Amino acid sequence: MKKTLFILSTLALLSACDKTPEPPKPAPPSVQATLVPETLPTDKWVGKWVGVEGLHLTVSKDDSIGRGHYLLSMQYGLDADASGTFKGQASEDGITFNRPDGPQMLRAGDGVATGLKWLADKKDCLVVNTGEGYCRE
């Protein structure tokens, strides 16, 4: 009798372990709308930004592609060919984009983060790399 009870309980446990859990159901659209922010943090970056020695950046939304896509018009170097308009996409850390010198990330910072002494006292800046930053006037 104990042997039968042991076998039955073992079979019950094994059959319970064999079931795979169902994937979670998505939230209703009304709830999903409250989970995704209406504006992305990078949307606040839209506008003109000024660097040093004539460098500048203009961020605009690229609504033709969709939410979280941007056009970055910039003069990023002193040479005439160090300028252009590049497509960017919002990411967790900022806006990613590609230009002739490779893939880049535009992220929020302050004047100190730019590494440029002329911008050191600024509070609202966007930084590509140390030595390349743009701030609001």
N, CA, C and O atoms as a GROMACS GRO file, in nm:
protein
  548
    1MET      N    1   0.082  -0.118   0.000
    1MET     CA    2   0.000   0.000   0.000
    1MET      C    3   0.087   0.126   0.000
    1MET      O    4   0.060   0.219  -0.075
    2LYS      N    5   0.193   0.128   0.084
    2LYS     CA    6   0.282   0.243   0.088
    2LYS      C    7   0.353   0.261  -0.045
    2LYS      O    8   0.377   0.373  -0.090
    3LYS      N    9   0.387   0.149  -0.108
    3LYS     CA   10   0.456   0.154  -0.235
    3LYS      C   11   0.366   0.215  -0.342
    3LYS      O   12   0.412   0.296  -0.423
    4THR      N   13   0.239   0.177  -0.343
    4THR     CA   14   0.143   0.230  -0.440
    4THR      C   15   0.123   0.380  -0.418
    4THR      O   16   0.120   0.458  -0.514
    5LEU      N   17   0.109   0.419  -0.292
    5LEU     CA   18   0.091   0.561  -0.259
    5LEU      C   19   0.213   0.643  -0.301
    5LEU      O   20   0.200   0.754  -0.352
    6PHE      N   21   0.332   0.587  -0.280
    6PHE     CA   22   0.454   0.654  -0.318
    6PHE      C   23   0.461   0.672  -0.470
    6PHE      O   24   0.498   0.779  -0.518
    7ILE      N   25   0.427   0.570  -0.545
    7ILE     CA   26   0.430   0.575  -0.692
    7ILE      C   27   0.329   0.677  -0.744
    7ILE      O   28   0.360   0.754  -0.834
    8LEU      N   29   0.208   0.676  -0.687
    8LEU     CA   30   0.105   0.771  -0.731
    8LEU      C   31   0.147   0.916  -0.701
    8LEU      O   32   0.126   1.004  -0.785
    9SER      N   33   0.204   0.940  -0.586
    9SER     CA   34   0.245   1.077  -0.552
    9SER      C   35   0.361   1.122  -0.640
    9SER      O   36   0.369   1.239  -0.678
   10THR      N   37   0.452   1.030  -0.673
   10THR     CA   38   0.563   1.062  -0.762
   10THR      C   39   0.511   1.096  -0.901
   10THR      O   40   0.557   1.192  -0.962
   11LEU      N   41   0.416   1.017  -0.951
   11LEU     CA   42   0.357   1.045  -1.083
   11LEU      C   43   0.285   1.180  -1.084
   11LEU      O   44   0.292   1.253  -1.182
   12ALA      N   45   0.216   1.211  -0.976
   12ALA     CA   46   0.146   1.340  -0.967
   12ALA      C   47   0.244   1.456  -0.971
   12ALA      O   48   0.220   1.556  -1.039
   13LEU      N   49   0.354   1.443  -0.899
   13LEU     CA   50   0.455   1.549  -0.899
   13LEU      C   51   0.520   1.565  -1.036
   13LEU      O   52   0.542   1.677  -1.082
   14LEU      N   53   0.551   1.453  -1.101
   14LEU     CA   54   0.613   1.459  -1.232
   14LEU      C   55   0.520   1.518  -1.336
   14LEU      O   56   0.564   1.594  -1.422
   15SER      N   57   0.394   1.487  -1.329
   15SER     CA   58   0.300   1.542  -1.427
   15SER      C   59   0.281   1.692  -1.406
   15SER      O   60   0.257   1.764  -1.502
   16ALA      N   61   0.291   1.740  -1.283
   16ALA     CA   62   0.279   1.883  -1.255
   16ALA      C   63   0.402   1.957  -1.307
   16ALA      O   64   0.389   2.072  -1.351
   17CYS      N   65   0.518   1.895  -1.304
   17CYS     CA   66   0.641   1.959  -1.350
   17CYS      C   67   0.649   1.965  -1.501
   17CYS      O   68   0.726   2.044  -1.556
   18ASP      N   69   0.573   1.883  -1.570
   18ASP     CA   70   0.580   1.873  -1.714
   18ASP      C   71   0.509   1.989  -1.784
   18ASP      O   72   0.529   2.008  -1.904
   19LYS      N   73   0.429   2.064  -1.715
   19LYS     CA   74   0.352   2.170  -1.778
   19LYS      C   75   0.438   2.294  -1.795
   19LYS      O   76   0.504   2.339  -1.700
   20THR      N   77   0.438   2.350  -1.916
   20THR     CA   78   0.512   2.474  -1.940
   20THR      C   79   0.418   2.591  -1.912
   20THR      O   80   0.300   2.587  -1.948
   21PRO      N   81   0.470   2.694  -1.848
   21PRO     CA   82   0.384   2.807  -1.816
   21PRO      C   83   0.344   2.884  -1.942
   21PRO      O   84   0.421   2.891  -2.038
   22GLU      N   85   0.227   2.940  -1.939
   22GLU     CA   86   0.181   3.020  -2.052
   22GLU      C   87   0.251   3.155  -2.050
   22GLU      O   88   0.278   3.209  -1.942
   23PRO      N   89   0.282   3.209  -2.168
   23PRO     CA   90   0.345   3.341  -2.169
   23PRO      C   91   0.248   3.446  -2.115
   23PRO      O   92   0.127   3.431  -2.129
   24PRO      N   93   0.300   3.551  -2.053
   24PRO     CA   94   0.211   3.652  -1.998
   24PRO      C   95   0.132   3.721  -2.108
   24PRO      O   96   0.182   3.743  -2.218
   25LYS      N   97   0.009   3.755  -2.077
   25LYS     CA   98  -0.076   3.823  -2.174
   25LYS      C   99  -0.040   3.971  -2.174
   25LYS      O  100  -0.012   4.029  -2.069
   26PRO      N  101  -0.039   4.033  -2.293
   26PRO     CA  102  -0.008   4.176  -2.298
   26PRO      C  103  -0.117   4.258  -2.229
   26PRO      O  104  -0.233   4.218  -2.225
   27ALA      N  105  -0.076   4.371  -2.177
   27ALA     CA  106  -0.172   4.460  -2.111
   27ALA      C  107  -0.268   4.517  -2.216
   27ALA      O  108  -0.230   4.533  -2.333
   28PRO      N  109  -0.390   4.547  -2.176
   28PRO     CA  110  -0.484   4.609  -2.271
   28PRO      C  111  -0.426   4.740  -2.325
   28PRO      O  112  -0.346   4.804  -2.258
   29PRO      N  113  -0.467   4.781  -2.445
   29PRO     CA  114  -0.413   4.905  -2.504
   29PRO      C  115  -0.426   5.027  -2.413
   29PRO      O  116  -0.338   5.113  -2.414
   30SER      N  117  -0.532   5.036  -2.336
   30SER     CA  118  -0.549   5.151  -2.248
   30SER      C  119  -0.440   5.155  -2.141
   30SER      O  120  -0.395   5.263  -2.101
   31VAL      N  121  -0.398   5.038  -2.094
   31VAL     CA  122  -0.292   5.031  -1.994
   31VAL      C  123  -0.157   5.053  -2.060
   31VAL      O  124  -0.071   5.121  -2.004
   32GLN      N  125  -0.136   4.998  -2.180
   32GLN     CA  126  -0.009   5.014  -2.250
   32GLN      C  127   0.018   5.161  -2.277
   32GLN      O  128   0.133   5.205  -2.271
   33ALA      N  129  -0.085   5.238  -2.308
   33ALA     CA  130  -0.068   5.380  -2.336
   33ALA      C  131  -0.012   5.454  -2.214
   33ALA      O  132   0.060   5.552  -2.229
   34THR      N  133  -0.044   5.406  -2.095
   34THR     CA  134   0.008   5.473  -1.975
   34THR      C  135   0.149   5.426  -1.942
   34THR      O  136   0.219   5.494  -1.866
   35LEU      N  137   0.194   5.313  -1.996
   35LEU     CA  138   0.326   5.260  -1.966
   35LEU      C  139   0.435   5.324  -2.052
   35LEU      O  140   0.550   5.335  -2.008
   36VAL      N  141   0.402   5.368  -2.174
   36VAL     CA  142   0.498   5.426  -2.266
   36VAL      C  143   0.484   5.578  -2.259
   36VAL      O  144   0.375   5.630  -2.285
   37PRO      N  145   0.591   5.649  -2.226
   37PRO     CA  146   0.579   5.794  -2.217
   37PRO      C  147   0.539   5.854  -2.351
   37PRO      O  148   0.583   5.809  -2.457
   38GLU      N  149   0.457   5.957  -2.346
   38GLU     CA  150   0.410   6.021  -2.468
   38GLU      C  151   0.524   6.089  -2.543
   38GLU      O  152   0.528   6.090  -2.666
   39THR      N  153   0.617   6.147  -2.468
   39THR     CA  154   0.735   6.207  -2.529
   39THR      C  155   0.859   6.140  -2.473
   39THR      O  156   0.868   6.111  -2.354
   40LEU      N  157   0.953   6.115  -2.559
   40LEU     CA  158   1.080   6.055  -2.519
   40LEU      C  159   1.168   6.162  -2.456
   40LEU      O  160   1.154   6.279  -2.491
   41PRO      N  161   1.257   6.125  -2.365
   41PRO     CA  162   1.349   6.225  -2.308
   41PRO      C  163   1.430   6.297  -2.416
   41PRO      O  164   1.461   6.415  -2.401
   42THR      N  165   1.463   6.228  -2.523
   42THR     CA  166   1.543   6.288  -2.630
   42THR      C  167   1.463   6.390  -2.711
   42THR      O  168   1.521   6.471  -2.783
   43ASP      N  169   1.330   6.388  -2.701
   43ASP     CA  170   1.249   6.488  -2.769
   43ASP      C  171   1.278   6.628  -2.715
   43ASP      O  172   1.259   6.727  -2.785
   44LYS      N  173   1.323   6.636  -2.591
   44LYS     CA  174   1.356   6.766  -2.530
   44LYS      C  175   1.483   6.826  -2.591
   44LYS      O  176   1.513   6.943  -2.570
   45TRP      N  177   1.556   6.747  -2.666
   45TRP     CA  178   1.680   6.793  -2.726
   45TRP      C  179   1.657   6.864  -2.859
   45TRP      O  180   1.750   6.922  -2.915
   46VAL      N  181   1.535   6.861  -2.911
   46VAL     CA  182   1.506   6.924  -3.039
   46VAL      C  183   1.537   7.074  -3.028
   46VAL      O  184   1.496   7.140  -2.934
   47GLY      N  185   1.609   7.124  -3.126
   47GLY     CA  186   1.645   7.266  -3.130
   47GLY      C  187   1.792   7.285  -3.162
   47GLY      O  188   1.862   7.193  -3.204
   48LYS      N  189   1.837   7.409  -3.142
   48LYS     CA  190   1.974   7.446  -3.178
   48LYS      C  191   2.065   7.440  -3.056
   48LYS      O  192   2.027   7.477  -2.945
   49TRP      N  193   2.187   7.391  -3.080
   49TRP     CA  194   2.291   7.378  -2.978
   49TRP      C  195   2.419   7.437  -3.035
   49TRP      O  196   2.444   7.424  -3.155
   50VAL      N  197   2.500   7.502  -2.952
   50VAL     CA  198   2.619   7.571  -2.997
   50VAL      C  199   2.743   7.507  -2.934
   50VAL      O  200   2.746   7.478  -2.814
   51GLY      N  201   2.844   7.486  -3.017
   51GLY     CA  202   2.973   7.436  -2.969
   51GLY      C  203   3.073   7.550  -2.964
   51GLY      O  204   3.035   7.665  -2.943
   52VAL      N  205   3.199   7.519  -2.983
   52VAL     CA  206   3.304   7.621  -2.983
   52VAL      C  207   3.356   7.640  -3.126
   52VAL      O  208   3.343   7.551  -3.210
   53GLU      N  209   3.412   7.756  -3.152
   53GLU     CA  210   3.477   7.787  -3.281
   53GLU      C  211   3.387   7.759  -3.402
   53GLU      O  212   3.434   7.707  -3.503
   54GLY      N  213   3.260   7.793  -3.390
   54GLY     CA  214   3.168   7.778  -3.502
   54GLY      C  215   3.100   7.642  -3.514
   54GLY      O  216   3.021   7.620  -3.605
   55LEU      N  217   3.132   7.550  -3.424
   55LEU     CA  218   3.066   7.419  -3.428
   55LEU      C  219   2.923   7.435  -3.378
   55LEU      O  220   2.896   7.515  -3.288
   56HIS      N  221   2.831   7.360  -3.436
   56HIS     CA  222   2.691   7.370  -3.397
   56HIS      C  223   2.617   7.242  -3.429
   56HIS      O  224   2.664   7.158  -3.506
   57LEU      N  225   2.500   7.228  -3.369
   57LEU     CA  226   2.416   7.109  -3.385
   57LEU      C  227   2.271   7.153  -3.383
   57LEU      O  228   2.231   7.233  -3.298
   58THR      N  229   2.192   7.101  -3.476
   58THR     CA  230   2.048   7.121  -3.473
   58THR      C  231   1.983   6.984  -3.474
   58THR      O  232   2.006   6.903  -3.564
   59VAL      N  233   1.902   6.958  -3.373
   59VAL     CA  234   1.830   6.832  -3.361
   59VAL      C  235   1.685   6.857  -3.400
   59VAL      O  236   1.621   6.948  -3.348
   60SER      N  237   1.634   6.776  -3.493
   60SER     CA  238   1.493   6.785  -3.531
   60SER      C  239   1.435   6.644  -3.539
   60SER      O  240   1.506   6.547  -3.565
   61LYS      N  241   1.305   6.635  -3.516
   61LYS     CA  242   1.237   6.505  -3.524
   61LYS      C  243   1.226   6.464  -3.670
   61LYS      O  244   1.205   6.547  -3.757
   62ASP      N  245   1.239   6.335  -3.694
   62ASP     CA  246   1.219   6.279  -3.828
   62ASP      C  247   1.088   6.201  -3.824
   62ASP      O  248   1.089   6.078  -3.821
   63ASP      N  249   0.977   6.274  -3.825
   63ASP     CA  250   0.846   6.211  -3.814
   63ASP      C  251   0.811   6.123  -3.933
   63ASP      O  252   0.721   6.040  -3.924
   64SER      N  253   0.881   6.141  -4.045
   64SER     CA  254   0.852   6.057  -4.162
   64SER      C  255   0.887   5.911  -4.134
   64SER      O  256   0.827   5.821  -4.192
   65ILE      N  257   0.983   5.888  -4.045
   65ILE     CA  258   1.021   5.750  -4.010
   65ILE      C  259   0.941   5.704  -3.890
   65ILE      O  260   0.897   5.589  -3.886
   66GLY      N  261   0.923   5.790  -3.792
   66GLY     CA  262   0.845   5.752  -3.674
   66GLY      C  263   0.906   5.806  -3.547
   66GLY      O  264   1.009   5.872  -3.545
   67ARG      N  265   0.838   5.774  -3.441
   67ARG     CA  266   0.875   5.820  -3.308
   67ARG      C  267   1.016   5.774  -3.272
   67ARG      O  268   1.053   5.659  -3.297
   68GLY      N  269   1.094   5.864  -3.212
   68GLY     CA  270   1.228   5.830  -3.168
   68GLY      C  271   1.333   5.840  -3.276
   68GLY      O  272   1.447   5.796  -3.256
   69HIS      N  273   1.297   5.898  -3.391
   69HIS     CA  274   1.393   5.916  -3.499
   69HIS      C  275   1.420   6.065  -3.517
   69HIS      O  276   1.329   6.147  -3.507
   70TYR      N  277   1.546   6.098  -3.544
   70TYR     CA  278   1.587   6.237  -3.548
   70TYR      C  279   1.678   6.263  -3.668
   70TYR      O  280   1.739   6.172  -3.724
   71LEU      N  281   1.686   6.390  -3.705
   71LEU     CA  282   1.785   6.437  -3.801
   71LEU      C  283   1.880   6.528  -3.724
   71LEU      O  284   1.836   6.621  -3.656
   72LEU      N  285   2.009   6.502  -3.736
   72LEU     CA  286   2.111   6.579  -3.668
   72LEU      C  287   2.191   6.654  -3.773
   72LEU      O  288   2.271   6.595  -3.845
   73SER      N  289   2.171   6.784  -3.781
   73SER     CA  290   2.248   6.869  -3.873
   73SER      C  291   2.359   6.931  -3.791
   73SER      O  292   2.334   7.000  -3.693
   74MET      N  293   2.483   6.905  -3.833
   74MET     CA  294   2.594   6.950  -3.748
   74MET      C  295   2.717   6.989  -3.827
   74MET      O  296   2.746   6.935  -3.934
   75GLN      N  297   2.788   7.083  -3.770
   75GLN     CA  298   2.925   7.115  -3.806
   75GLN      C  299   3.005   7.062  -3.688
   75GLN      O  300   3.006   7.124  -3.582
   76TYR      N  301   3.073   6.948  -3.705
   76TYR     CA  302   3.138   6.881  -3.592
   76TYR      C  303   3.289   6.891  -3.594
   76TYR      O  304   3.356   6.836  -3.507
   77GLY      N  305   3.342   6.961  -3.692
   77GLY     CA  306   3.486   6.981  -3.700
   77GLY      C  307   3.515   7.113  -3.770
   77GLY      O  308   3.425   7.175  -3.826
   78LEU      N  309   3.640   7.155  -3.767
   78LEU     CA  310   3.676   7.283  -3.825
   78LEU      C  311   3.687   7.279  -3.977
   78LEU      O  312   3.674   7.383  -4.042
   79ASP      N  313   3.709   7.162  -4.034
   79ASP     CA  314   3.718   7.149  -4.179
   79ASP      C  315   3.578   7.154  -4.241
   79ASP      O  316   3.480   7.115  -4.177
   80ALA      N  317   3.570   7.201  -4.363
   80ALA     CA  318   3.440   7.213  -4.432
   80ALA      C  319   3.372   7.078  -4.450
   80ALA      O  320   3.250   7.069  -4.450
   81ASP      N  321   3.452   6.972  -4.467
   81ASP     CA  322   3.390   6.841  -4.487
   81ASP      C  323   3.347   6.774  -4.356
   81ASP      O  324   3.293   6.663  -4.359
   82ALA      N  325   3.370   6.838  -4.244
   82ALA     CA  326   3.327   6.783  -4.114
   82ALA      C  327   3.190   6.840  -4.077
   82ALA      O  328   3.171   6.896  -3.969
   83SER      N  329   3.098   6.825  -4.170
   83SER     CA  330   2.961   6.871  -4.147
   83SER      C  331   2.866   6.780  -4.223
   83SER      O  332   2.907   6.706  -4.312
   84GLY      N  333   2.740   6.788  -4.187
   84GLY     CA  334   2.640   6.708  -4.258
   84GLY      C  335   2.516   6.689  -4.175
   84GLY      O  336   2.505   6.737  -4.062
   85THR      N  337   2.421   6.619  -4.234
   85THR     CA  338   2.297   6.585  -4.165
   85THR      C  339   2.293   6.433  -4.156
   85THR      O  340   2.310   6.363  -4.256
   86PHE      N  341   2.269   6.384  -4.035
   86PHE     CA  342   2.274   6.241  -4.009
   86PHE      C  343   2.146   6.194  -3.943
   86PHE      O  344   2.086   6.266  -3.862
   87LYS      N  345   2.104   6.074  -3.978
   87LYS     CA  346   1.984   6.016  -3.917
   87LYS      C  347   2.022   5.954  -3.783
   87LYS      O  348   2.120   5.880  -3.773
   88GLY      N  349   1.943   5.985  -3.682
   88GLY     CA  350   1.968   5.931  -3.549
   88GLY      C  351   1.846   5.860  -3.494
   88GLY      O  352   1.734   5.883  -3.539
   89GLN      N  353   1.869   5.775  -3.398
   89GLN     CA  354   1.761   5.700  -3.335
   89GLN      C  355   1.780   5.700  -3.184
   89GLN      O  356   1.890   5.680  -3.133
   90ALA      N  357   1.669   5.723  -3.113
   90ALA     CA  358   1.673   5.723  -2.967
   90ALA      C  359   1.714   5.585  -2.917
   90ALA      O  360   1.672   5.483  -2.970
   91SER      N  361   1.796   5.586  -2.813
   91SER     CA  362   1.834   5.462  -2.746
   91SER      C  363   1.826   5.488  -2.596
   91SER      O  364   1.789   5.597  -2.553
   92GLU      N  365   1.860   5.390  -2.519
   92GLU     CA  366   1.853   5.403  -2.374
   92GLU      C  367   1.946   5.513  -2.322
   92GLU      O  368   1.915   5.579  -2.222
   93ASP      N  369   2.059   5.533  -2.389
   93ASP     CA  370   2.159   5.628  -2.342
   93ASP      C  371   2.159   5.761  -2.414
   93ASP      O  372   2.231   5.852  -2.372
   94GLY      N  373   2.083   5.776  -2.521
   94GLY     CA  374   2.083   5.901  -2.597
   94GLY      C  375   2.033   5.880  -2.737
   94GLY      O  376   1.932   5.812  -2.758
   95ILE      N  377   2.102   5.939  -2.834
   95ILE     CA  378   2.068   5.923  -2.975
   95ILE      C  379   2.190   5.863  -3.045
   95ILE      O  380   2.299   5.920  -3.040
   96THR      N  381   2.171   5.749  -3.109
   96THR     CA  382   2.279   5.687  -3.185
   96THR      C  383   2.270   5.734  -3.330
   96THR      O  384   2.161   5.754  -3.384
   97PHE      N  385   2.387   5.752  -3.392
   97PHE     CA  386   2.391   5.793  -3.532
   97PHE      C  387   2.526   5.755  -3.591
   97PHE      O  388   2.621   5.726  -3.518
   98ASN      N  389   2.532   5.755  -3.722
   98ASN     CA  390   2.657   5.724  -3.792
   98ASN      C  391   2.697   5.845  -3.875
   98ASN      O  392   2.612   5.910  -3.936
   99ARG      N  393   2.826   5.873  -3.878
   99ARG     CA  394   2.880   5.975  -3.965
   99ARG      C  395   3.012   5.923  -4.020
   99ARG      O  396   3.055   5.814  -3.979
  100PRO      N  397   3.078   5.993  -4.108
  100PRO     CA  398   3.198   5.938  -4.173
  100PRO      C  399   3.306   5.889  -4.076
  100PRO      O  400   3.383   5.799  -4.111
  101ASP      N  401   3.314   5.946  -3.956
  101ASP     CA  402   3.416   5.900  -3.861
  101ASP      C  403   3.367   5.786  -3.773
  101ASP      O  404   3.430   5.753  -3.672
  102GLY      N  405   3.255   5.724  -3.810
  102GLY     CA  406   3.208   5.604  -3.742
  102GLY      C  407   3.080   5.623  -3.663
  102GLY      O  408   3.023   5.732  -3.661
  103PRO      N  409   3.035   5.515  -3.597
  103PRO     CA  410   2.914   5.524  -3.515
  103PRO      C  411   2.936   5.613  -3.394
  103PRO      O  412   3.043   5.610  -3.332
  104GLN      N  413   2.835   5.690  -3.360
  104GLN     CA  414   2.846   5.787  -3.251
  104GLN      C  415   2.723   5.779  -3.160
  104GLN      O  416   2.620   5.722  -3.197
  105MET      N  417   2.737   5.836  -3.041
  105MET     CA  418   2.627   5.845  -2.944
  105MET      C  419   2.622   5.988  -2.893
  105MET      O  420   2.721   6.041  -2.842
  106LEU      N  421   2.506   6.050  -2.907
  106LEU     CA  422   2.482   6.184  -2.853
  106LEU      C  423   2.411   6.165  -2.720
  106LEU      O  424   2.306   6.102  -2.714
  107ARG      N  425   2.468   6.220  -2.612
  107ARG     CA  426   2.411   6.199  -2.480
  107ARG      C  427   2.410   6.331  -2.402
  107ARG      O  428   2.486   6.423  -2.432
  108ALA      N  429   2.324   6.338  -2.305
  108ALA     CA  430   2.310   6.459  -2.223
  108ALA      C  431   2.429   6.472  -2.130
  108ALA      O  432   2.486   6.372  -2.085
  109GLY      N  433   2.465   6.595  -2.101
  109GLY     CA  434   2.573   6.622  -2.007
  109GLY      C  435   2.573   6.769  -1.970
  109GLY      O  436   2.478   6.842  -1.996
  110ASP      N  437   2.681   6.808  -1.909
  110ASP     CA  438   2.698   6.950  -1.876
  110ASP      C  439   2.827   6.998  -1.942
  110ASP      O  440   2.894   6.923  -2.013
  111GLY      N  441   2.859   7.125  -1.918
  111GLY     CA  442   2.978   7.181  -1.981
  111GLY      C  443   3.106   7.109  -1.946
  111GLY      O  444   3.195   7.095  -2.031
  112VAL      N  445   3.118   7.063  -1.824
  112VAL     CA  446   3.237   6.990  -1.781
  112VAL      C  447   3.251   6.860  -1.862
  112VAL      O  448   3.362   6.822  -1.898
  113ALA      N  449   3.139   6.794  -1.889
  113ALA     CA  450   3.141   6.667  -1.963
  113ALA      C  451   3.189   6.686  -2.107
  113ALA      O  452   3.237   6.590  -2.168
  114THR      N  453   3.177   6.806  -2.161
  114THR     CA  454   3.225   6.828  -2.297
  114THR      C  455   3.377   6.826  -2.305
  114THR      O  456   3.434   6.799  -2.411
  115GLY      N  457   3.443   6.854  -2.192
  115GLY     CA  458   3.589   6.860  -2.192
  115GLY      C  459   3.642   6.989  -2.252
  115GLY      O  460   3.762   7.000  -2.279
  116LEU      N  461   3.554   7.086  -2.274
  116LEU     CA  462   3.593   7.212  -2.335
  116LEU      C  463   3.582   7.324  -2.233
  116LEU      O  464   3.474   7.349  -2.180
  117LYS      N  465   3.693   7.392  -2.205
  117LYS     CA  466   3.692   7.494  -2.100
  117LYS      C  467   3.597   7.609  -2.130
  117LYS      O  468   3.548   7.673  -2.037
  118TRP      N  469   3.570   7.636  -2.258
  118TRP     CA  470   3.481   7.746  -2.295
  118TRP      C  471   3.335   7.713  -2.263
  118TRP      O  472   3.252   7.803  -2.258
  119LEU      N  473   3.304   7.586  -2.243
  119LEU     CA  474   3.167   7.545  -2.212
  119LEU      C  475   3.151   7.498  -2.068
  119LEU      O  476   3.042   7.458  -2.027
  120ALA      N  477   3.258   7.501  -1.991
  120ALA     CA  478   3.261   7.442  -1.857
  120ALA      C  479   3.152   7.494  -1.764
  120ALA      O  480   3.106   7.420  -1.677
  121ASP      N  481   3.108   7.618  -1.781
  121ASP     CA  482   3.007   7.674  -1.690
  121ASP      C  483   2.864   7.646  -1.737
  121ASP      O  484   2.770   7.685  -1.668
  122LYS      N  485   2.846   7.582  -1.851
  122LYS     CA  486   2.712   7.552  -1.903
  122LYS      C  487   2.652   7.432  -1.830
  122LYS      O  488   2.725   7.344  -1.784
  123LYS      N  489   2.520   7.429  -1.821
  123LYS     CA  490   2.451   7.321  -1.749
  123LYS      C  491   2.376   7.225  -1.842
  123LYS      O  492   2.360   7.108  -1.809
  124ASP      N  493   2.332   7.275  -1.957
  124ASP     CA  494   2.247   7.196  -2.047
  124ASP      C  495   2.322   7.172  -2.177
  124ASP      O  496   2.322   7.258  -2.266
  125CYS      N  497   2.386   7.055  -2.189
  125CYS     CA  498   2.470   7.026  -2.305
  125CYS      C  499   2.442   6.887  -2.361
  125CYS      O  500   2.384   6.801  -2.294
  126LEU      N  501   2.484   6.868  -2.484
  126LEU     CA  502   2.485   6.736  -2.549
  126LEU      C  503   2.630   6.706  -2.586
  126LEU      O  504   2.700   6.792  -2.639
  127VAL      N  505   2.673   6.584  -2.558
  127VAL     CA  506   2.812   6.546  -2.577
  127VAL      C  507   2.820   6.426  -2.670
  127VAL      O  508   2.746   6.328  -2.655
  128VAL      N  509   2.911   6.435  -2.767
  128VAL     CA  510   2.940   6.320  -2.854
  128VAL      C  511   3.062   6.248  -2.798
  128VAL      O  512   3.057   6.128  -2.772
  129ASN      N  513   3.169   6.320  -2.781
  129ASN     CA  514   3.295   6.268  -2.724
  129ASN      C  515   3.358   6.380  -2.643
  129ASN      O  516   3.319   6.496  -2.656
  130THR      N  517   3.454   6.345  -2.560
  130THR     CA  518   3.528   6.449  -2.490
  130THR      C  519   3.596   6.536  -2.596
  130THR      O  520   3.669   6.486  -2.682
  131GLY      N  521   3.570   6.664  -2.590
  131GLY     CA  522   3.622   6.756  -2.690
  131GLY      C  523   3.521   6.790  -2.797
  131GLY      O  524   3.547   6.874  -2.883
  132GLU      N  525   3.406   6.726  -2.793
  132GLU     CA  526   3.298   6.759  -2.888
  132GLU      C  527   3.166   6.766  -2.811
  132GLU      O  528   3.108   6.663  -2.774
  133GLY      N  529   3.122   6.886  -2.788
  133GLY     CA  530   2.997   6.906  -2.717
  133GLY      C  531   2.927   7.031  -2.765
  133GLY      O  532   2.988   7.119  -2.825
  134TYR      N  533   2.798   7.038  -2.739
  134TYR     CA  534   2.714   7.149  -2.783
  134TYR      C  535   2.622   7.183  -2.666
  134TYR      O  536   2.567   7.094  -2.601
  135CYS      N  537   2.605   7.312  -2.640
  135CYS     CA  538   2.523   7.354  -2.526
  135CYS      C  539   2.417   7.453  -2.572
  135CYS      O  540   2.428   7.518  -2.676
  136ARG      N  541   2.313   7.463  -2.489
  136ARG     CA  542   2.210   7.564  -2.513
  136ARG      C  543   2.267   7.696  -2.467
  136ARG      O  544   2.343   7.703  -2.370
  137GLU      N  545   2.230   7.801  -2.537
  137GLU     CA  546   2.280   7.935  -2.499
  137GLU      C  547   2.202   7.990  -2.384
  137GLU      O  548   2.229   8.102  -2.339
   0.00000   0.00000   0.00000
